[in-house]
Amino acid sequence: MTAGPLAPDPVDTTAAAQAERRKLRKHFGRFDILFFLLCTIVGVDTIGAVAARGAEAFTWLIVLAVVFFVPSALLIAELGAAFPDEGGPYIWTSRAFGRLAGAVNNFLYWITNPVWLGGTLAVSAVTAYTTFFNAGKDLSAPAFYAFTLVFVWVGVLAAILSFDIGKWIPTIGAWSRFLLLGLFTVTVVVYGVRHGLHGFGMSDFSPSYAGFVALVPVLMFNYVGFELPNTAGDEMTDPQKDVPYGIFRSAVLSVLLYALPILGILLVLPVKAITGLGGFVDALRQVFTVYGGHVAADGTATLSGAGSVLGDLAAIMFILTVLSSGVTWIMGSDRALAVSGYDGAAPRFLGVISSRFGTPVRVNVLSGLVSSAVLVLAHELTNGSAAKLFGAVLGLAVSTTLVSYLGIFPALPVLRRKYPDTPRPYRSPLPRLVSAVLTLLILFASVQLVAPGLGDHWFGAGYAPDGWSHAERWQYLLTELVPLIGFMLLGVVFWASGRPTRQAAGDR
């Protein structure tokens, strides 16, 4: 399905593109898009990181929903319906700003996901496992690697499978979210009736600059992803109608699925006891004592009977939830990288769609290898500290993700000007203003991720990530900035390697 008459587009005219796109299969329907988006946007791995900032986290969650989440939904709804080609964000960026910008932007968009899968998500899954199935004891190094590598490659295998099979992972993940977050919310109410809840005064919800700096990047990371289904644009049955439908419905559900559990954690746990890594898992264990178990004087929760059974089920749903988050992003970003490969903005070797599966198997395997390497490297560099590993990799994943939107969000007004006659089933209001506000917010958040607290107290006590001290600020800066610059340079290398493909299409 095409979006209407466009200016000559190399993606549509090269023999390579035509050959690869014929291998794609249309079986991505309206509810598939909705479930895909829920898995994309609602990630439970960062709920603890948000709740750890206290009651004002709830305030900033609502503020960002209004000034960032809703506007980005409006912007992506137009782009996704008007330009529903396979590759989504790569197509929009390269059409608006050229292939070089598209190549660099798309490499950042892709690389963040294997980094995230092999770091933050894998560690979150291990934490849930050890909390509920290993009495809270850390796994030995061999057991840690066995668990996490199986986690990574199960996700890669799901991405490799043809989309009519692989899409069931997001479907299962969406229902796991409903059940897990719904059960948690109901249980918080029961727990509050029996044991009372932590009270908050209105002043606790007051927003602060330190809270803004700490929370906005993570909340933005949680709130992006509306464009991901469009990476499989040629596999949708009716993208011009289904994309806006999926975006607007998932937006409402996503805010609810974030707000309720975060408020629940704040009501159950003292703020000092909430950690970025284990906050949500710890809250699950504590509230489930209402079904069997007790909370010791030091705050340690022990489950028994029905509480233990429900806790184990919750841990399984948590692991399925974080796995489905990784799978959906790998599915989408790998497709975008494959499109750039046969469009001449990445090595042609990567721009191959499997005839058997209809998926970019080569890119999928590459993602698995990168995830595994990140997992091992980060684990060794942090001496096995789960909190440090989680914080460092989350910061890198968030920064690379957000920087890629510096190419996506400004594309809307540019594409309106370059392609004014393209049919637009949905048109975003105030496109220039929406694009400018979103871009400025992303730029601010990106700077604060690399140098938390810059402009106030760089890496001060209120800004340093969990597990890091002020004395380690230069080390943290290097861990964030060097990979980010390196990824941008690799994007340029990918663009240069696509020159033969561009020349074959008569384009430089």
C-alpha positions in Angstrom: 0.0 0.0 0.0 1.4 3.4 -0.9 0.6 6.7 0.6 -0.2 8.5 -2.7 1.9 10.3 -5.3 5.3 11.2 -4.1 8.5 12.6 -5.6 10.8 9.9 -7.0 11.9 7.7 -4.1 14.9 5.4 -4.4 13.3 3.0 -2.0 10.5 2.4 -4.6 12.7 2.5 -7.8 15.8 0.5 -7.2 15.8 -3.1 -8.2 17.2 -4.1 -4.8 14.3 -2.5 -3.0 11.7 -4.0 -5.3 13.2 -7.5 -4.9 13.4 -7.3 -1.1 9.9 -5.7 -0.6 8.3 -8.5 -2.6 9.3 -10.9 0.2 7.2 -9.0 2.8 3.8 -10.3 3.8 0.8 -8.3 4.8 -0.6 -9.7 8.1 -0.3 -6.8 10.5 -3.8 -5.7 11.4 -5.5 -3.1 13.6 -5.3 -5.0 16.9 -1.8 -6.3 16.2 -0.7 -2.7 15.9 -2.5 -1.8 19.2 -0.8 -4.7 21.1 2.5 -3.9 19.4 2.3 -0.3 20.6 1.4 -1.3 24.2 4.5 -3.5 24.4 6.6 -0.8 22.8 5.5 2.0 25.1 4.6 0.4 28.4 7.9 -1.0 29.8 8.0 -2.1 33.4 11.8 -2.0 33.6 11.8 1.7 34.2 8.8 2.0 36.6 11.1 1.7 39.6 13.5 4.4 38.2 10.6 6.8 37.9 9.0 5.9 41.3 12.4 6.3 43.1 12.0 10.1 42.7 9.1 10.2 45.0 5.6 11.7 44.7 6.8 14.4 42.3 7.4 11.6 39.8 3.6 11.3 39.5 3.4 15.0 38.8 6.0 15.0 36.0 4.4 11.8 34.6 1.2 13.7 34.1 2.9 16.9 32.8 4.9 15.0 30.3 1.8 13.1 29.1 0.3 16.5 28.2 3.3 18.4 26.8 5.2 15.5 25.2 3.3 12.2 24.9 0.1 13.6 23.3 1.9 15.9 20.9 4.2 13.1 19.8 1.1 10.9 19.2 -0.4 13.6 17.0 2.9 14.1 15.0 3.5 10.4 14.4 -0.1 9.7 13.5 0.2 12.1 10.5 3.6 10.7 9.4 2.6 7.1 9.9 -0.6 7.5 7.9 0.8 9.7 5.1 4.1 7.8 4.7 3.4 4.2 5.6 6.3 2.7 3.7 8.4 -0.1 5.3 11.2 1.5 7.4 9.0 4.2 9.0 11.3 6.6 10.8 14.2 6.0 8.4 12.0 6.8 5.4 10.7 10.0 7.1 14.2 11.2 8.1 15.9 10.4 4.8 13.2 11.9 2.7 13.3 15.1 4.8 17.0 15.5 5.3 18.8 13.2 3.0 20.3 9.7 3.2 23.3 10.7 5.3 21.1 12.1 8.1 18.8 9.1 7.7 21.8 6.7 8.0 23.2 8.3 11.2 19.8 8.7 12.7 18.7 5.2 11.8 21.9 3.6 13.2 21.2 5.3 16.6 17.6 4.2 16.4 18.7 0.6 15.8 21.7 0.2 18.1 19.9 1.3 21.2 17.7 -1.7 21.1 20.3 -4.5 21.3 22.1 -2.4 23.9 18.8 -2.2 25.9 17.9 -5.9 25.4 21.3 -7.1 26.6 21.6 -4.6 29.4 18.6 -3.1 31.1 16.0 -5.7 30.1 18.1 -8.8 30.8 19.2 -7.5 34.2 15.5 -6.6 35.1 14.5 -10.2 34.2 17.3 -11.6 36.4 16.3 -9.4 39.3 12.7 -10.7 39.1 14.0 -14.3 38.9 16.3 -14.0 41.9 13.7 -12.1 44.0 11.0 -14.7 43.6 12.8 -17.9 42.7 16.2 -17.6 44.4 15.3 -16.0 47.8 16.8 -12.7 46.7 20.3 -14.2 46.3 22.5 -13.1 43.4 23.2 -15.8 40.7 26.8 -17.0 40.2 28.5 -15.6 37.2 28.0 -18.8 35.1 24.3 -18.9 36.1 23.9 -15.2 35.4 25.3 -15.5 31.9 23.2 -18.7 31.2 20.0 -17.0 32.2 20.6 -13.7 30.4 22.0 -15.1 27.2 19.0 -17.5 26.9 16.8 -14.4 27.5 18.5 -12.4 24.7 18.4 -15.2 22.1 14.8 -16.2 22.8 14.0 -12.6 22.0 16.1 -12.7 18.8 14.4 -16.0 17.7 11.0 -14.4 18.2 12.1 -11.5 15.9 13.4 -13.9 13.3 10.1 -15.8 13.0 7.7 -14.7 10.3 5.5 -11.9 11.6 2.3 -13.9 11.6 4.0 -16.1 14.3 6.4 -13.5 15.9 3.5 -11.0 16.5 2.1 -13.4 19.1 5.0 -12.4 21.5 3.7 -8.7 21.6 0.1 -10.1 22.0 1.1 -12.2 25.0 3.2 -9.3 26.3 0.3 -6.9 26.1 -2.0 -9.3 28.1 0.8 -9.9 30.6 0.9 -6.2 31.2 -2.8 -6.0 31.7 -2.8 -8.9 34.2 0.4 -7.9 36.0 -0.3 -4.2 36.4 -4.0 -4.8 37.0 -3.3 -7.4 39.7 -0.7 -5.1 41.3 -3.1 -2.2 41.4 -6.0 -4.2 42.9 -3.6 -5.7 45.5 -2.3 -2.3 46.5 -5.9 -1.4 47.4 -6.2 -4.6 49.5 -2.8 -3.9 51.1 -3.8 -0.4 52.0 -7.0 -1.5 53.6 -5.2 -4.0 55.8 -1.9 -2.2 56.6 -2.4 1.5 55.7 -0.5 3.4 53.1 2.3 6.0 53.0 0.6 9.4 53.1 1.6 12.3 51.0 1.1 16.0 51.5 0.5 18.3 48.5 4.0 19.6 48.9 5.4 16.2 48.1 3.9 16.4 44.6 5.4 19.8 43.9 7.7 19.7 40.9 11.3 20.7 41.2 14.1 21.3 38.7 16.1 18.4 40.1 13.1 16.1 39.6 12.7 17.5 36.1 16.3 16.7 35.1 16.2 13.3 36.6 12.7 12.2 35.4 12.1 13.9 32.0 14.7 11.7 30.1 13.3 8.4 31.5 9.7 9.5 31.0 10.4 10.5 27.4 12.1 7.1 26.9 8.9 5.5 28.2 6.7 7.8 26.1 8.4 7.3 22.7 7.7 4.5 20.2 4.5 5.4 18.4 6.4 5.2 15.1 7.6 1.6 15.6 4.7 -0.2 13.8 5.5 1.9 10.8 8.9 0.1 10.5 6.7 -2.7 9.2 4.6 -0.4 7.0 4.5 -2.7 4.0 3.3 -5.5 6.2 0.2 -3.7 7.5 -3.1 -4.5 6.0 -4.5 -0.9 6.1 -1.9 1.5 7.6 -3.7 4.7 6.7 -6.6 3.8 8.9 -5.0 1.5 11.5 -2.0 3.6 12.5 -4.0 6.5 13.9 -6.4 4.1 15.5 -3.6 2.2 17.3 -1.7 5.3 18.3 -4.6 7.2 20.0 -6.0 4.1 21.8 -2.5 3.0 23.0 -1.8 6.5 24.3 -4.7 6.4 26.7 -4.0 2.9 27.9 -0.3 3.6 28.3 -0.7 6.6 30.6 -3.0 4.5 32.8 -0.7 1.5 32.8 2.2 3.8 33.9 0.4 6.0 36.3 -1.4 3.4 38.4 1.6 1.2 39.3 3.9 4.1 40.0 1.3 5.6 42.3 0.9 2.1 43.9 4.7 1.8 44.5 4.7 5.3 46.1 1.8 4.3 48.4 3.4 1.0 49.5 7.1 1.6 49.8 9.0 4.4 51.6 10.8 6.5 49.0 14.2 5.6 50.5 13.5 1.9 49.9 12.7 2.3 46.2 15.5 1.6 43.8 15.7 2.1 40.0 16.4 -1.6 39.4 14.2 -3.4 41.9 11.5 -0.8 42.9 8.6 -2.5 41.1 9.7 -6.0 41.9 10.1 -5.1 45.6 6.7 -3.5 45.7 5.2 -6.7 44.1 6.7 -8.8 46.8 5.5 -6.6 49.6 1.9 -6.2 48.6 1.5 -9.9 47.8 2.0 -10.6 51.5 -1.7 -10.0 51.8 -2.3 -13.4 50.2 0.3 -15.1 52.4 3.5 -13.9 54.1 4.7 -11.1 56.2 6.9 -7.9 56.2 9.7 -7.9 58.8 10.6 -4.9 60.9 13.5 -4.1 58.6 11.1 -4.0 55.6 12.0 -7.4 54.2 9.0 -9.2 52.7 8.6 -13.0 52.8 5.9 -14.7 50.9 4.2 -18.0 51.7 1.2 -20.0 50.6 -1.0 -18.3 48.0 1.3 -15.2 48.3 4.2 -17.3 47.1 2.3 -18.8 44.2 1.0 -15.4 43.0 4.4 -13.9 43.5 5.9 -16.6 41.2 3.2 -16.0 38.6 3.9 -12.2 38.8 7.6 -12.8 38.3 6.9 -14.9 35.2 4.6 -12.2 33.8 7.2 -9.6 34.6 9.8 -11.5 32.7 7.4 -12.0 29.7 6.6 -8.3 29.8 10.3 -7.1 29.6 11.0 -9.8 27.0 8.1 -8.6 24.8 9.4 -5.0 25.2 12.7 -6.0 23.7 11.2 -8.2 21.0 8.9 -5.4 19.7 11.7 -2.9 19.5 14.1 -5.4 17.9 11.4 -6.4 15.4 10.9 -2.7 14.4 14.4 -1.3 14.5 15.8 -4.3 12.7 13.4 -3.7 9.9 14.3 0.0 9.7 18.0 -1.0 9.4 17.3 -3.5 6.7 15.4 -0.9 4.7 18.4 1.5 4.9 20.5 -1.4 3.7 18.7 -1.8 0.4 18.2 1.9 0.1 21.9 2.7 0.1 22.3 4.1 3.7 23.8 0.9 5.2 25.8 -2.2 3.9 23.8 -4.0 1.2 24.5 -7.2 3.0 22.2 -6.2 5.8 19.4 -5.1 3.5 18.1 -8.6 2.9 14.7 -10.0 3.7 14.5 -13.7 4.3 12.3 -15.4 1.6 11.4 -18.1 4.2 10.5 -15.9 7.1 9.8 -12.5 5.6 12.0 -10.9 8.2 15.5 -9.3 8.2 17.3 -12.4 9.6 20.8 -11.0 9.1 20.1 -7.9 11.1 18.3 -10.0 13.7 21.4 -12.1 14.2 23.5 -9.0 14.3 21.3 -7.5 17.1 21.7 -10.7 19.1 25.5 -10.6 18.8 25.5 -6.9 19.9 23.2 -7.7 22.8 25.4 -10.5 24.0 28.5 -8.4 23.7 27.0 -5.5 25.6 25.8 -7.9 28.3 29.2 -9.4 28.9 31.1 -6.2 28.6 28.8 -4.2 30.9 28.8 -7.0 33.5 32.6 -7.2 33.6 33.1 -3.4 33.6 30.8 -3.0 36.6 32.3 -6.0 38.5 28.9 -7.7 38.4 27.1 -4.9 40.2 23.5 -5.1 38.9 22.6 -1.6 40.0 25.6 0.0 38.2 25.0 -2.2 35.1 21.3 -1.2 35.1 22.0 2.5 35.5 24.8 2.8 33.0 23.1 0.8 30.3 19.8 2.5 30.8 21.4 5.9 30.5 23.1 4.8 27.2 19.9 3.3 25.9 17.9 6.3 26.7 20.4 8.8 25.3 20.8 6.9 21.9 17.1 6.5 21.7 16.2 10.2 22.4 19.0 11.5 20.1 17.5 9.6 17.2 14.3 11.6 17.6 16.2 14.7 16.8 15.8 13.5 13.2 12.3 12.1 13.4 10.3 15.0 15.1 11.6 17.8 12.8 10.7 15.8 9.8 6.9 16.6 9.9 7.0 20.3 8.8 9.8 19.5 6.2 7.8 16.7 4.7 4.7 18.9 4.6 6.6 21.4 2.5 8.4 18.9 0.3 5.4 16.7 -0.4 2.3 19.0 -0.1 0.1 16.8 -2.4 0.6 13.6 -0.5 -2.8 12.4 0.9 -2.9 12.8 4.7 -5.8 10.8 6.3 -4.9 12.6 9.5 -3.3 16.0 9.9 -1.6 17.1 13.1 -2.6 20.6 14.4 0.2 23.2 14.6 2.8 21.0 13.0 5.7 23.5 13.4 5.0 24.3 17.0 4.5 20.6 17.9 7.7 19.7 16.1 9.7 22.5 17.7 8.5 21.8 21.3 9.2 18.1 21.0 12.6 18.6 19.5 13.7 21.1 22.2 12.5 18.7 25.0 14.5 15.9 23.4 17.6 18.1 23.1 17.4 19.1 26.7 16.9 15.5 27.9 19.8 14.3 25.8 22.2 16.8 27.3 21.1 15.9 30.9 21.5 12.2 30.2 25.1 12.6 29.2 25.9 15.1 32.0 23.1 14.9 34.7 22.6 18.2 36.5 24.6 20.3 34.0 23.6 23.9 34.6 22.9 23.3 38.3 25.1 20.8 40.2 26.6 18.4 37.7 26.5 14.9 39.1 25.5 16.2 42.5 23.7 14.1 45.0 20.3 14.9 43.5 21.4 14.0 39.9 23.9 11.1 40.1 22.4 7.8 38.8 22.0 4.9 41.3 25.3 3.3 42.2 27.4 6.2 41.1 29.2 8.9 43.2 30.2 12.4 42.4 33.9 11.3 42.2 32.9 9.0 39.3 31.3 11.8 37.2 34.1 11.8 34.5 33.9 8.0 34.2 30.2 8.2 33.8 30.5 11.0 31.2 32.9 8.8 29.2 30.6 5.8 29.4 27.8 7.8 27.9 29.5 10.2 25.5 32.1 8.0 23.9 29.6 5.3 22.8 27.2 8.0 21.6 29.8 9.7 19.4 31.1 6.3 18.3 27.6 5.2 17.2 27.2 8.4 15.2 30.5 7.8 13.4 29.4 4.2 12.7 26.3 5.7 11.1 28.5 7.6 8.8 30.5 4.5 8.0 27.2 2.6 7.2 26.2 5.5 4.9 29.6 5.3 3.1 29.3 1.5 2.7 26.0 2.0 1.0 27.6 4.0 -1.9 27.5 1.0 -4.4 23.8 0.7 -3.9 23.2 4.4 -4.3 25.4 4.4 -7.5 23.4 1.5 -8.9 20.3 3.6 -8.5 22.0 6.6 -10.1 22.1 8.5 -6.9 25.1 9.7 -4.8 
